[in-house]
């Protein structure tokens, strides 16, 4: 008995085209098939049009979801699909009558994907001249149309289509499938008719090159390492050449921590996964890259080594990684354990009724004294870099690349370390009193000094919160 092929059609505001797409599928010479249409929260008559078509075609069924994007819709449809084989078709495209039949015939045991030649229609006419497939070329660009046949079992093994907004989720998915092993086969016949609209998603995605490259690097490092010798570069055709001059230095098990959820991406990129925080430092300028690469230590290395020296005063370090080209530092990462259940000092600012506020502030004051007694000066001792537990029983410091270890610290150096803690006068006094008592000093002059010496940038911006 021949296997069922499930044709899945994600649809969003496709009312002018959906019937034409469905008719082309129903004209297929292959049976048995089923067609699963997923309406991705359309605001036009797409849902009504597809339901009307399904009412007269038993092989077609329509499901609906809130608008969540094409990858979510495809994955939804595939989960609902009953077929052994899956063929995605976009709601504004068409397939040839014999495409499915020929694709199934070509799907041998060692074949992972079956594609075809394609032609444009609509705003552009002519053959879609796709380059010949090779694993190395797939690492640099996509040459497999979304309307290609694959096994549902392989979709599951590959983890489905990436549901993040990466603009080339089909390219990423094909790499995921080919990472399983096997061949790609392209039929000689034209099986796909790709509609080009004046503002097609395919055209607009050209403006998202950096997002696409970053996503491919993050999702498929092993594949890129195998076929390009390293990551994909923004000038993609130069990737393999540039990677010949790439060197990687790594301490600890780092590779498994690079795919976490992005927590912050303003300057450096923070990711969280499996209880581990990974900080990817911003790419340094050329002169700093030379300095970090040839003479000094990178921020990632300093963070790791400083964490080892700080011990329990900071989350446990796990690994760091440095990447150089021609010896010049270009990329670096630092990974440490997540400080679970901890809050940042910034939460105390402007919150006089914060639970256990005085206890927490006094704990931070004592913690700062402990740092200084050990000859530790954090040069970026600011609100986002001080962590505490809700009951104030534990305080830790993060962002460690600007730590100084000294034999001794002057009183001015010590008290100036509070200058970036941009909080109200009362809070500063609470911290200062606890600090002075721990240091064995007179609390009043310490408090007055800390209150009067605010960071110059906060003074200039008029946000001293006093």
C-alpha positions in Angstrom: 0.0 0.0 0.0 1.3 3.4 -1.0 2.2 5.8 1.9 0.0 8.8 2.7 1.4 12.2 1.7 0.2 15.1 3.9 0.3 18.4 2.1 0.4 21.2 4.6 -0.6 24.7 3.7 0.0 27.6 6.2 -2.2 30.5 5.3 -2.4 34.2 6.4 -4.6 36.6 4.5 -4.4 34.5 1.3 -8.0 34.8 0.2 -7.1 35.7 -3.4 -4.8 32.7 -3.9 -5.8 29.8 -1.6 -8.3 28.2 -3.9 -5.8 28.2 -6.8 -3.2 26.5 -4.5 -5.8 23.9 -3.3 -6.9 23.1 -6.8 -3.3 22.5 -7.9 -2.9 20.0 -5.1 -6.2 18.2 -5.7 -5.1 17.8 -9.4 -2.3 15.6 -8.2 -2.0 12.2 -9.9 -0.8 10.7 -6.5 -3.1 9.1 -4.0 -3.6 8.7 -1.0 -3.1 12.3 0.1 -4.5 14.6 2.7 -4.4 18.4 2.8 -4.1 20.2 6.1 -4.7 24.0 5.8 -3.7 26.1 8.9 -5.2 29.5 9.1 -2.7 31.6 11.0 -5.2 34.2 12.3 -6.2 35.7 9.0 -8.2 38.9 9.0 -9.6 38.5 5.5 -11.9 35.8 4.1 -9.1 33.2 3.8 -10.7 30.9 6.5 -14.1 31.1 4.9 -12.6 30.4 1.4 -10.7 27.3 2.5 -13.6 25.9 4.6 -15.9 26.3 1.5 -13.3 24.3 -0.5 -13.0 21.7 2.2 -16.8 21.2 2.3 -16.7 19.7 -1.2 -13.3 17.9 -0.9 -13.1 15.1 1.7 -9.3 15.1 1.5 -9.0 18.7 2.7 -9.4 19.8 6.3 -8.9 23.2 7.8 -7.6 24.1 11.3 -7.3 27.6 12.8 -4.8 29.2 15.2 -4.1 32.6 16.6 -1.6 34.5 14.5 1.8 33.1 15.5 3.9 33.0 12.3 4.5 30.6 9.5 6.8 28.3 11.4 4.3 27.8 14.2 1.6 27.1 11.6 3.7 24.6 9.7 4.6 22.7 12.9 0.9 22.8 13.9 -0.1 21.3 10.6 2.5 18.6 10.7 1.6 17.5 14.2 -2.0 17.1 12.9 -0.9 15.3 9.8 -1.5 11.6 9.3 0.9 11.0 6.5 4.3 9.3 6.4 5.5 12.0 4.1 5.1 15.8 4.4 5.0 18.3 1.5 4.7 22.0 2.5 3.0 24.2 0.0 2.6 28.0 0.5 -0.9 29.3 0.1 -0.1 31.5 -2.9 1.9 28.8 -4.8 1.0 25.9 -7.0 2.4 22.4 -7.7 2.4 20.4 -10.9 0.0 17.4 -11.2 2.8 14.7 -11.2 5.1 16.3 -8.6 4.0 14.3 -5.6 4.0 11.0 -7.5 7.6 11.5 -8.8 8.8 12.8 -5.4 7.5 9.7 -3.6 9.2 7.5 -6.2 12.5 9.3 -5.6 12.3 8.9 -1.8 14.6 6.0 -1.1 16.0 4.9 2.2 19.1 7.1 2.0 17.2 10.1 0.7 16.3 12.8 3.3 14.7 15.4 1.1 13.2 15.4 -2.4 12.9 18.8 -4.2 12.3 19.9 -7.8 12.9 22.6 -10.3 10.7 25.6 -10.0 9.3 28.5 -12.0 8.2 32.0 -11.0 4.9 33.5 -11.9 3.0 36.6 -11.0 5.1 39.8 -10.7 8.1 37.8 -12.1 8.2 35.1 -14.8 10.8 32.5 -15.7 12.7 29.6 -14.2 13.9 29.9 -10.6 17.6 29.1 -11.3 18.6 27.3 -8.1 22.3 26.3 -7.7 23.2 22.7 -7.6 23.0 21.2 -4.1 26.1 20.4 -2.0 26.4 20.2 1.8 29.0 22.9 1.7 26.9 25.3 -0.3 23.9 24.6 1.9 26.0 26.0 4.8 26.3 29.3 2.9 22.9 29.6 1.2 19.6 27.9 0.7 18.9 26.2 -2.6 16.0 23.9 -1.5 12.5 25.3 -2.0 10.1 25.0 0.9 7.8 22.8 -1.3 10.0 19.7 -0.9 9.1 16.2 0.4 10.4 14.8 3.7 9.4 12.3 6.3 7.3 13.2 9.3 9.6 11.1 11.4 12.6 13.2 10.3 10.7 16.4 11.1 10.3 15.2 14.6 13.9 14.1 15.0 15.1 17.5 13.7 13.0 19.4 16.2 10.6 20.9 13.6 10.8 24.4 12.0 12.4 27.0 14.2 9.7 29.1 15.7 11.8 32.2 16.4 11.7 35.0 13.9 14.9 34.2 11.9 13.5 35.0 8.4 14.9 31.8 6.8 13.3 29.1 8.9 13.2 26.8 5.8 17.0 27.1 5.3 17.6 26.3 9.0 15.1 23.3 8.8 16.9 21.8 5.7 20.2 22.0 7.5 18.6 20.3 10.5 17.4 17.5 8.3 20.7 17.0 6.5 22.5 16.9 9.9 20.6 13.6 10.3 22.6 12.2 7.3 21.4 11.1 3.8 21.0 12.7 0.4 19.1 15.5 -1.2 17.5 14.7 -4.6 16.2 17.3 -7.0 13.8 16.1 -9.7 14.5 17.3 -13.2 10.9 18.2 -13.8 9.3 21.6 -12.7 7.2 20.7 -9.7 6.7 24.1 -8.1 5.2 27.3 -9.4 6.3 30.1 -7.0 4.2 33.2 -7.0 6.2 36.5 -6.7 4.2 39.3 -5.2 5.3 43.0 -5.4 6.2 42.9 -1.6 7.0 39.2 -1.2 8.5 37.9 2.0 11.3 36.4 0.1 12.3 39.8 -1.3 12.0 41.6 2.1 14.1 39.1 3.9 17.2 40.3 2.0 17.2 43.3 4.5 17.6 40.8 7.4 20.9 39.3 6.5 22.6 39.8 9.8 19.7 38.3 11.7 19.7 35.3 9.4 23.4 34.7 9.6 23.4 35.1 13.4 20.6 32.5 13.6 22.3 30.0 11.4 25.5 30.3 13.4 23.7 29.8 16.7 21.5 26.9 15.5 24.0 24.9 13.5 27.6 25.4 14.7 28.6 21.7 14.2 27.3 21.7 10.6 29.1 25.0 9.8 32.3 23.7 11.5 32.2 20.6 9.4 31.7 22.2 6.0 33.1 25.7 6.4 35.7 25.2 9.1 33.9 27.7 11.3 30.9 30.1 11.4 29.1 31.7 8.5 30.2 35.3 7.9 28.1 38.3 6.8 30.0 38.1 3.5 28.9 34.5 3.2 31.0 33.5 0.2 34.2 34.4 2.1 33.3 32.2 5.0 35.4 29.2 4.3 38.5 31.3 3.3 38.2 33.5 6.4 37.8 30.5 8.7 41.3 29.2 7.6 42.7 32.1 9.7 40.4 31.4 12.6 41.6 30.1 16.0 39.5 29.1 19.0 40.7 29.0 22.6 38.3 27.5 25.1 38.3 26.6 28.7 35.5 24.4 30.0 32.6 22.7 28.2 31.2 25.7 26.2 29.6 24.4 23.1 26.4 23.2 24.7 25.5 26.6 26.2 25.3 28.7 23.0 21.7 28.2 22.0 19.8 29.7 25.0 17.0 32.2 25.1 18.2 35.8 24.7 17.7 37.8 27.8 19.4 41.0 26.8 21.0 42.2 23.6 21.6 45.9 24.0 25.4 45.8 23.8 26.6 42.5 24.9 24.3 39.5 24.4 23.0 37.5 27.4 21.5 34.0 26.9 20.0 31.6 29.4 19.8 27.9 29.0 19.5 25.0 31.5 20.5 27.1 34.5 23.5 28.7 32.8 23.9 32.3 31.8 26.2 33.0 28.7 27.5 36.5 28.0 28.7 37.1 24.5 30.8 40.3 24.5 30.4 42.9 21.8 32.9 42.6 19.0 35.9 44.9 19.9 37.2 47.5 17.4 40.2 46.6 15.5 42.8 48.2 17.8 41.2 46.7 20.9 41.0 43.4 19.0 44.7 43.5 18.4 45.4 44.4 22.1 43.1 41.6 23.4 44.4 39.1 20.8 48.1 39.7 21.1 48.9 41.4 24.4 46.1 41.6 27.0 43.4 39.3 28.3 39.9 39.3 26.8 36.9 40.4 28.9 35.7 36.7 28.8 39.0 35.4 30.1 39.2 38.1 32.8 35.6 37.3 33.9 36.4 33.6 34.2 39.7 34.0 36.0 38.2 36.7 38.3 35.3 34.4 39.1 37.6 31.6 40.2 39.3 34.1 42.6 36.1 35.4 43.9 34.7 32.0 44.8 31.3 32.1 46.5 31.1 35.9 46.1 29.9 35.4 42.5 27.9 32.7 40.5 30.1 29.7 39.8 32.1 30.0 36.5 31.7 27.3 33.9 33.7 28.2 30.8 35.0 30.9 28.5 35.7 31.0 24.8 37.8 33.3 22.5 37.8 33.4 18.7 40.6 35.1 16.8 41.2 35.9 13.2 44.8 36.5 12.1 45.4 36.6 15.9 43.0 39.5 16.4 40.2 38.9 19.0 36.8 39.1 17.3 34.4 37.1 19.5 34.4 36.0 23.2 31.9 34.4 25.6 31.7 33.7 29.3 29.4 31.2 30.9 28.5 30.9 34.6 25.8 29.3 36.7 22.4 31.1 36.9 22.0 33.0 40.2 18.6 31.4 40.8 16.1 33.3 43.0 18.3 36.4 43.2 17.3 40.0 42.4 19.3 43.0 41.3 20.1 46.2 43.2 18.1 48.2 40.6 14.9 46.8 42.0 15.5 48.7 45.2 15.8 52.1 43.5 12.6 54.1 43.9 11.0 51.4 46.0 11.0 52.5 49.6 8.5 49.8 50.5 10.4 46.9 49.0 10.1 43.9 51.3 13.1 43.5 53.7 14.6 46.7 52.1 16.7 47.7 55.2 17.9 44.2 55.8 18.9 43.8 52.2 20.7 47.2 52.0 22.6 46.5 55.2 23.6 43.1 53.8 24.9 44.8 50.6 26.9 47.3 52.8 28.5 44.4 54.7 29.2 42.5 51.4 31.0 45.5 50.0 33.1 45.7 53.1 34.0 42.0 52.7 35.1 42.7 49.1 37.3 45.6 50.3 38.8 43.7 53.2 39.9 41.1 50.7 41.5 43.8 48.4 38.8 43.4 45.8 37.6 46.5 43.9 34.8 46.2 41.3 35.3 49.0 38.9 31.7 48.7 37.6 30.0 48.3 41.0 26.5 49.4 39.7 22.9 48.4 40.3 22.7 45.7 37.6 25.8 44.0 38.9 24.8 43.4 42.5 22.5 40.4 43.3 20.7 39.6 46.5 18.2 37.0 47.8 14.8 38.2 48.9 15.6 37.8 52.5 19.0 39.5 52.2 20.8 36.4 53.4 23.1 36.2 50.3 24.7 38.8 48.1 26.8 38.2 45.0 28.5 40.3 42.3 28.5 39.8 38.5 30.1 41.4 35.4 33.6 40.6 36.5 35.9 41.8 33.7 36.7 45.0 35.5 37.7 43.6 38.9 40.9 44.8 40.6 42.7 42.7 43.2 44.9 44.9 45.4 47.1 44.5 48.5 45.3 47.4 50.1 42.7 50.1 49.2 42.7 53.7 50.4 39.6 55.0 52.2 38.8 57.2 49.2 39.0 54.3 46.8 36.8 52.2 49.0 34.1 54.8 49.6 34.1 55.9 45.9 33.1 52.4 45.1 29.5 53.3 46.1 29.3 56.2 43.7 27.3 54.3 41.0 24.7 53.0 43.3 22.1 55.6 42.3 19.6 55.3 45.1 18.1 57.6 47.7 19.9 59.2 50.6 18.3 57.0 53.3 19.3 53.8 51.5 22.9 55.1 51.1 23.0 55.8 54.8 21.8 52.3 55.6 24.5 50.7 53.5 27.2 53.1 54.7 26.4 52.4 58.4 26.6 48.6 57.9 29.8 49.1 55.8 31.5 51.2 58.4 30.6 49.0 61.3 32.1 46.0 59.4 35.2 47.9 58.5 35.5 49.2 62.1 35.1 52.8 61.1 33.0 55.8 62.2 29.7 55.4 60.3 28.8 59.1 60.1 31.7 60.5 58.1 31.6 57.4 55.8 27.9 58.0 55.2 28.4 61.7 54.5 31.2 61.0 52.1 29.2 58.3 50.2 26.1 60.6 50.0 28.1 63.6 48.7 30.2 61.8 46.2 27.9 60.8 43.3 29.1 59.4 40.0 29.8 62.2 37.5 27.5 60.8 34.8 24.6 60.7 37.2 25.3 64.3 38.2 25.5 65.4 34.6 22.3 63.7 33.8 20.6 65.0 36.9 19.5 61.6 38.2 21.3 61.3 41.5 18.0 60.3 43.3 19.1 62.1 46.4 
